[in-house]
């Protein structure tokens, strides 16, 4: 709900002490401007009038009646804004089926003469109203005019209304600014933009709530399944599973050791490993059999080593190595005589 300010026009019968400020019921501007916008019309009844009168009576300063709303326009055009008359809030009266009246108007001599001579015939009060219901909320001032609607008066009146905001209005304005900032909107965002942002935020919150409910349901279903007795045909006891894992690991280790032994013995016999490399090759095969096989596949074959076993002895034929064979092995492997002799002893 927002408060808007507007002016409308009432015919002045004479320059007496009593004037009608607002009619009763629902009414609209007769100047062709289409005011008020967004509602069927301004609304004034006994209950509404009681609130307007109560607020007006609490005001000590009398309400001004000027010429052509110059009080509101003075800041913009720099022209003086003389008063045509004054009335007090305590003098306001509601008359059923007729409207709101001021009963103690004090006209200036100039204004009295101008009204009497028909130089001014209309009164234009400035009101604040609810832009959702059209209900009149406050009376601010009035003006003598011959123009049923002043161009731009709505914006000027709003500026005057909030030029000196109350402490309560300041608090509300600050709250609105914070809400707009939280929505990622500028302070001058339109009402439509703010409503749209709130609707989008609510939609996201609703989707998040639906997702939360769905996840909660799934978790509850899983808990229910866990708490039920397991199906023996689908589940194996943990102890049995651990025993199977241990047996499989032991069997795998034995198979790996057997395969490593075969690979190492084959490499020794093929002349691709020195006897001194046997332990190293076995350890490598146990930790990474693929790496051992890769090494042996690319290792050069030394003819002088071919047919030797892990103790550096020939598997058949003459067990004595000739010096020529020894030299061939040392040359192929790039070993010194001491390194080669040590390898043979091992």
C-alpha positions as MATLAB code, in Angstrom:
seq = 'XXXXXXXXXXXXXXXXXXXXXXXXXXXXXXXXXXXXXXXXXXXXXXXXXXXXXXXXXXXXXXXXXXXXXXXXXXXXXXXXXXXXXXXXXXXXXXXXXXXXXXXXXXXXXXXXXXXXXXXXXXXXXXXXXXXXXXXXXXXXXXXXXXXXXXXXXXXXXXXXXXXXXXXXXXXXXXXXXXXXXXXXXXXXXXXXXXXXXXXXXXXXXXXXXXXXXXXXXXXXXXXXXXXXXXXXXXXXXXXXXXXXXXXXXXXXXXXXXXXXXXXXXXXXXXXXXXXXXXXXXXXXXXXXXXXXXXXXXXXXXXXXXXXXXXXXXXXXXXXXXXXXXXXXXXXXXXXXXXXXXXXXXX';
ca = [
       0.000    0.000    0.000;
       1.372    3.405   -1.019;
       0.197    6.937   -0.379;
      -0.240    9.316   -3.308;
      -1.091   12.984   -3.370;
      -3.440   14.749   -5.740;
      -5.551   17.851   -6.207;
      -9.109   18.185   -7.377;
     -11.522   21.024   -7.929;
     -14.680   22.119   -6.084;
     -16.923   24.982   -7.179;
     -16.943   27.966   -4.794;
     -20.433   29.387   -4.272;
     -19.447   32.535   -2.334;
     -16.586   33.842   -0.261;
     -18.245   32.761    2.988;
     -16.713   31.221    6.099;
     -17.707   27.689    5.054;
     -16.417   25.674    2.107;
     -16.834   22.101    0.906;
     -13.435   20.467    0.567;
     -14.405   16.950   -0.574;
     -17.624   15.247   -1.680;
     -18.981   12.060   -0.104;
     -18.710    8.627   -1.703;
     -16.520    7.680   -4.685;
     -15.527   10.518   -6.990;
     -13.087   11.294   -9.822;
     -11.554   14.369  -11.369;
     -13.742   16.078  -13.923;
     -10.841   17.688  -15.796;
     -10.388   14.821  -18.267;
      -7.030   13.764  -16.830;
      -8.290   10.312  -15.851;
      -7.366   10.797  -12.210;
      -7.114    8.840  -10.038;
      -5.228    6.110  -11.888;
      -5.471    2.445  -10.954;
      -8.630    2.712   -8.795;
     -12.326    3.381   -9.517;
     -12.077    6.753   -7.769;
     -11.190    8.583   -4.596;
     -13.187    7.301   -1.656;
     -14.540    9.361    1.236;
     -16.990    8.086    3.865;
     -17.714    8.711    7.545;
     -14.970    6.382    8.810;
     -12.390    7.832    6.418;
     -13.431   11.369    7.310;
     -13.067   10.624   11.030;
      -9.414    9.665   10.523;
      -8.711   12.688    8.311;
     -10.380   15.050   10.808;
      -8.506   13.533   13.764;
      -5.139   14.017   12.038;
      -6.037   17.553   10.942;
      -7.242   18.568   14.431;
      -3.898   17.499   15.921;
      -2.145   20.071   13.719;
      -1.534   23.477   15.309;
      -0.702   25.368   12.108;
      -3.770   26.310   10.058;
      -4.171   24.971    6.539;
      -3.377   27.460    3.793;
      -5.537   28.289    0.789;
      -3.354   29.931   -1.861;
      -3.639   30.857   -5.505;
      -3.046   28.183   -8.161;
      -1.071   25.955   -5.769;
       1.774   28.455   -5.828;
       2.875   27.251   -2.363;
       3.858   23.972   -4.010;
       5.305   25.626   -7.110;
       7.335   28.398   -5.415;
      10.477   26.331   -5.031;
      10.385   25.497   -8.729;
       9.425   28.864  -10.277;
      10.768   31.235   -7.610;
       7.526   33.248   -7.460;
       5.901   34.380   -4.171;
       3.019   32.324   -2.779;
       0.588   34.688   -1.009;
      -2.282   33.170    0.960;
      -5.870   33.626   -0.117;
      -7.194   32.288    3.151;
      -6.752   29.926    6.117;
      -8.753   27.300    7.981;
      -8.062   25.185   11.085;
      -8.175   21.406   11.227;
     -10.430   21.576   14.270;
     -13.105   23.205   12.118;
     -13.445   20.257    9.721;
     -16.835   18.558    9.726;
     -18.228   15.470    7.999;
     -21.750   15.803    6.680;
     -23.331   12.557    5.645;
     -24.101   12.278    1.921;
     -22.504   15.696    1.348;
     -18.818   15.473    2.225;
     -16.038   17.160    4.194;
     -16.371   20.845    5.090;
     -14.179   23.568    6.623;
     -16.375   25.885    8.656;
     -14.065   28.721    9.756;
     -12.331   29.928    6.589;
     -10.623   33.292    6.999;
     -10.338   34.872    3.549;
      -8.060   37.783    2.762;
      -9.735   40.914    1.454;
      -8.151   40.398   -1.937;
      -9.388   36.798   -2.190;
     -12.889   37.755   -1.000;
     -13.133   40.371   -3.738;
     -11.787   38.060   -6.440;
     -14.272   35.336   -5.492;
     -17.118   37.828   -5.346;
     -16.196   39.153   -8.788;
     -15.948   35.592  -10.152;
     -12.273   36.020  -10.894;
     -11.827   32.698   -9.070;
     -14.572   30.101   -8.998;
     -12.981   26.814   -7.922;
     -11.269   25.329   -4.908;
      -8.619   22.656   -5.438;
      -7.726   20.678   -2.282;
      -4.532   18.606   -2.164;
      -5.050   15.158   -0.638;
      -3.036   12.032    0.110;
      -4.713    8.782   -0.910;
      -4.136    5.014   -0.939;
      -3.220    3.930   -4.461;
      -4.714    0.465   -3.864;
      -8.145    1.476   -2.563;
      -8.474    5.166   -3.452;
      -9.273    5.942    0.176;
      -8.454    9.532    1.187;
      -5.869    9.505    3.966;
      -5.020   13.151    4.640;
      -5.705   16.738    3.662;
      -2.679   18.985    3.013;
      -3.883   22.331    1.680;
      -6.175   23.933   -0.882;
      -5.929   26.518   -3.642;
      -8.112   28.931   -5.560;
      -7.973   28.048   -9.241;
      -9.818   28.338  -12.518;
      -8.005   25.323  -13.932;
      -9.683   22.036  -12.963;
      -6.306   20.270  -13.122;
      -2.776   21.712  -13.057;
      -0.232   20.056  -15.352;
       2.292   18.097  -13.255;
       0.518   18.846   -9.969;
       0.750   15.234   -8.797;
       4.564   15.209   -8.818;
       4.818   18.685   -7.265;
       2.407   17.735   -4.484;
       4.308   14.587   -3.706;
       7.526   16.569   -3.470;
       5.925   18.955   -1.009;
       4.424   16.140    1.025;
       7.733   14.430    1.656;
       9.970   17.475    1.837;
       9.960   17.267    5.658;
       9.244   13.595    6.409;
       8.336   12.539    9.908;
      10.524   10.227   11.972;
       8.149    7.353   11.242;
       8.261    8.054    7.486;
      12.059    8.200    7.594;
      12.133    4.813    9.305;
       9.847    3.281    6.681;
      11.853    4.812    3.825;
      15.115    3.429    5.224;
      13.552    0.007    5.594;
      12.350    0.098    1.980;
      15.828    1.087    0.803;
      17.347   -1.861    2.665;
      14.769   -4.239    1.219;
      15.453   -2.993   -2.308;
      19.202   -3.377   -1.745;
      18.689   -6.946   -0.466;
      16.756   -7.686   -3.657;
      19.600   -6.249   -5.741;
      17.514   -3.290   -6.908;
      18.349    0.438   -6.932;
      16.616    2.828   -4.540;
      14.522    4.292   -7.359;
      13.241    0.908   -8.546;
       9.606    0.836   -9.574;
       6.933   -0.936   -7.580;
       6.534   -3.460  -10.414;
      10.251   -4.304  -10.335;
      10.202   -4.788   -6.559;
       7.109   -7.011   -6.672;
       8.624   -9.065   -9.506;
      11.887   -9.540   -7.563;
      10.008  -10.675   -4.464;
       7.927  -13.119   -6.535;
      11.085  -14.576   -8.103;
      12.691  -14.941   -4.669;
       9.592  -16.696   -3.328;
       9.569  -19.059   -6.317;
      13.190  -20.048   -5.648;
      12.410  -20.580   -1.970;
       9.436  -22.800   -2.846;
      11.581  -24.898   -5.193;
      14.244  -25.241   -2.494;
      11.592  -26.381   -0.020;
      10.274  -28.968   -2.481;
      13.816  -30.290   -3.037;
      14.376  -30.454    0.721;
      11.146  -32.432    1.210;
      12.103  -34.829   -1.579;
      15.569  -35.453   -0.124;
      14.084  -35.922    3.349;
      11.720  -38.559    1.956;
      14.536  -40.418    0.235;
      16.649  -40.380    3.392;
      13.722  -41.705    5.426;
      13.220  -44.517    2.918;
      16.901  -45.472    3.100;
      16.780  -45.467    6.892;
      13.747  -47.713    6.807;
      15.534  -50.143    4.519;
      18.642  -50.158    6.720;
      16.618  -50.843    9.846;
      14.839  -53.840    8.292;
      16.177  -57.436    8.481;
      18.539  -58.076    5.536;
      17.617  -60.593    2.882;
      20.050  -63.588    3.258;
      19.866  -64.116   -0.481;
      21.194  -60.588   -1.127;
      23.579  -59.890    1.775;
      26.684  -61.711    3.123;
      27.808  -61.413    6.792;
      30.725  -59.012    7.308;
      32.874  -61.697    8.954;
      32.455  -64.057    6.010;
      33.315  -61.263    3.600;
      36.497  -60.397    5.542;
      37.608  -64.050    5.516;
      37.055  -64.246    1.774;
      39.066  -61.062    1.265;
      41.978  -62.485    3.312;
      41.937  -65.773    1.399;
      41.830  -64.020   -1.951;
      44.747  -61.766   -0.949;
      46.869  -64.758    0.150;
      46.066  -66.683   -3.018;
      46.886  -63.664   -5.153;
      50.237  -63.232   -3.362;
      51.181  -66.876   -3.945;
      50.250  -66.684   -7.575;
      52.268  -63.484   -7.964;
      55.330  -65.004   -6.254;
      55.133  -68.052   -8.509;
      54.869  -65.929  -11.624;
      57.725  -63.670  -10.465;
      59.940  -66.704   -9.893;
      59.163  -68.009  -13.377;
      59.885  -64.621  -14.976;
      63.196  -64.182  -13.089;
      64.419  -67.741  -13.815;
      63.503  -67.313  -17.450;
      65.391  -63.999  -17.662;
      68.494  -65.537  -16.031;
      68.405  -68.444  -18.415;
      67.932  -66.113  -21.387;
      70.963  -64.039  -20.415;
      68.915  -60.898  -19.619;
      69.703  -60.820  -15.909;
      72.915  -61.230  -13.919;
      72.823  -63.591  -10.964;
      73.535  -60.559   -8.796;
      70.271  -58.996  -10.051;
      68.059  -61.886   -8.986;
      67.032  -60.521   -5.563;
      66.419  -57.072   -6.963;
      64.298  -58.532   -9.785;
      62.257  -60.662   -7.366;
      61.490  -57.664   -5.127;
      60.522  -55.551   -8.118;
      58.250  -58.319   -9.437;
      56.434  -58.659   -6.112;
      55.676  -54.938   -5.976;
      55.157  -54.327   -9.706;
      55.221  -57.373  -11.952;
      54.390  -55.312  -15.025;
      57.477  -53.106  -14.453;
      59.720  -56.189  -14.149;
      58.357  -57.679  -17.334;
      58.868  -54.352  -19.103;
      62.482  -54.164  -17.964;
      63.271  -57.726  -19.078;
      61.585  -57.191  -22.425;
      63.920  -54.292  -23.217;
      67.101  -55.657  -21.550;
      69.868  -56.752  -23.979;
      70.527  -60.472  -24.208;
      74.114  -61.412  -23.346;
      75.121  -64.593  -25.096;
      77.760  -65.414  -22.471;
      75.071  -65.388  -19.745;
      72.592  -67.527  -21.612;
      72.063  -70.841  -19.883;
      73.358  -69.689  -16.461;
      71.228  -70.139  -13.295;
      70.975  -68.050  -10.163;
      74.327  -69.222   -8.736;
      76.293  -68.202  -11.795;
      76.748  -71.818  -12.959;
      76.026  -73.286  -16.343;
      72.872  -75.421  -16.525;
      74.697  -77.943  -18.686;
      77.994  -78.611  -20.452;
      81.355  -77.202  -19.247;
      81.087  -75.422  -15.851;
      84.336  -73.492  -16.283;
      84.113  -70.127  -17.915;
      86.869  -69.258  -20.315;
      88.519  -65.909  -20.003;
      87.138  -65.066  -23.430;
      83.577  -65.635  -22.187;
      84.227  -63.569  -19.088;
      85.571  -60.714  -21.169;
      82.540  -60.879  -23.465;
      80.159  -60.677  -20.508;
      82.061  -57.778  -18.912;
      82.117  -55.905  -22.191;
      78.416  -56.462  -22.876;
      77.394  -55.340  -19.407;
      79.971  -52.593  -19.017;
      81.362  -54.158  -15.800;
      84.886  -54.001  -14.400;
      86.766  -57.186  -13.568;
      86.124  -56.651   -9.828;
      82.352  -56.129  -10.333;
      82.156  -59.186  -12.558;
      84.109  -61.340  -10.086;
      81.861  -60.194   -7.222;
      78.772  -61.082   -9.281;
      80.095  -64.575   -9.941;
      80.764  -65.176   -6.243;
      77.269  -64.138   -5.299;
];
